[in-house]
């Protein structure tokens, strides 16, 4: 079942891809006590993710924080070393990279898919959400192959009307 607005995030292991190496955490620990703009991508360094999705959040980070977002996080079914390298190449200090290496978070929120026919294995769907102290306030899931609903611009529009 896919997570819904008003649901509490399930507690699963994650890893923060930090400059000095991976930092183990859990979803309940990471999201506790803060309002987070979370966006999920099918894979680090993949075309739409690198050309449009991550850059939208890098470009709009200050605007999102001005609207009451404490942290901005990107999550993908990649290991923390890949996520750290992607942040170094295309991200910024404003984005926390969360590695969902085994896809536990994506599975637990009901937003994973099988990309095996593309040689990619288990992946996360493309989506964004606003999470306030572990509870989903806003959820934007993209249709397969789409990129619009989960952009930073869409999230800013939602925050402006909230």
Secondary structure, 3 states (H helix, E strand, C coil): CCCCCCCECCCCEEEEEECCEEEEEEHHHHHCCCEEEEEECCCCCCHHHHHHHHHHHHHHHHHHHHCCCCEEEEEECCCHHHHHHHHHHHCCCCEEEEECCCCHHHHHCCCEEECHHHCCCEEECCEEEEEECCEEEEEEECCCCCCCCCCHHHHHHHHHHC
